[in-house]
Each structure stands twice: as structure tokens, then as C-alpha cells.
Amino acid sequence: METLISRYRNVTILAVMLFLQVLGLAVQVKRGGAAESTRLITSWTVGAMPPPYTALISAQCGTRHRLSHYAKT
């Protein structure tokens, strides 16, 4: 039985190569003017972090609330 990656080997290689190209461009490209230039990869990372971070903090606060409520009873 063929695995999914070996079955679609050409498509997998193409997807990996495209991902590496975009990642390489994001590392090289700078945004903003000369005074405040930031790399595109930094902008993407900062933009991607808030949703998972917010979910993690929300889960932590909920767990803390439940445990404190359980300890009081």
C-alpha cells in the first residue's frame, strides 16, 4: 500500500519547494522605510502569535478559575 507522500511525490516536492521559496523571500524582504525596516518574516510571526497565545491564556485562566472554585467547595 502506497503512502500518501509517495503517491503524490511530485506534488509534495512542489509544495515543499514553494514553501521554502516563500520562506526564503520572507526572510530577505524588508518592510517599511529606511528608518524602521523590519523583515517580513518578523511581521508574519508577530501577526500569527496573538490567536494561539490568546487561546492559551484563556484556557489557563479558565483552569485556574475552576481549580480555585473546586478548592473552595
N, C-alpha and C positions, 0 to 999 in steps of 0.2 A: 504494500500500500504506500503510495507516494505521500510525502508530507506536503503541506500547503506551500512552503517556501520552495521546495524543489520542483513542484508542479508549475509554479508561476515564477520560475527563476529569472527570466528576462525582466518581467515587470518589477520584481523585488529589487534587482540590481538597479534598474532605472529609478525607482523610488528612493533608494538609498543614495544614489548619486545626486539626485535633485535636492534631497535634504542636505547633503554635505555642501552643495553649491550655495544654497540659500544661507546656511550657517556660516560659510566662509565669507560671503558678502556681508552678512550682518556684523561679523567681527571687524571687517575692514571699513565699512561705511560709517561716516560720522554725520550726525545731525546737528543743526543749529549753526550759528555764525562762528566766526573765528574766536570770539571772546568766550563763548560757552559751548564748545562742541562735545557731544557725548556719542559714544558708539551706539549703533543701532541695536546690538545685542543687549546692551545695558538697558535701553529703553524697553525692549521686549521683556526682559527679565523683571524689571520693576513693574511693568504692566500686568504680567502674569501672576505675580506673587499675591496680591491682595485677596482674590477669591479663596484660594486654599487656606491662606492664613486666617481669614475671617471665619471660615468653617471650622478650623481647628480651635480657635479661641472660643467660638460659640459652643462647641462640644465640651471643651474644658470647663467653661463656666456652668453649663448645664449639669455636668457630672459633679462639680463641686457643690452646686446647689442641692442636688439630690442627696449627696452624701451627708451634707450638713443637716438637711431635713430629716434624714434617716437617723442620724446620731441624736437628734433632739427627742425622737419618739421612743 
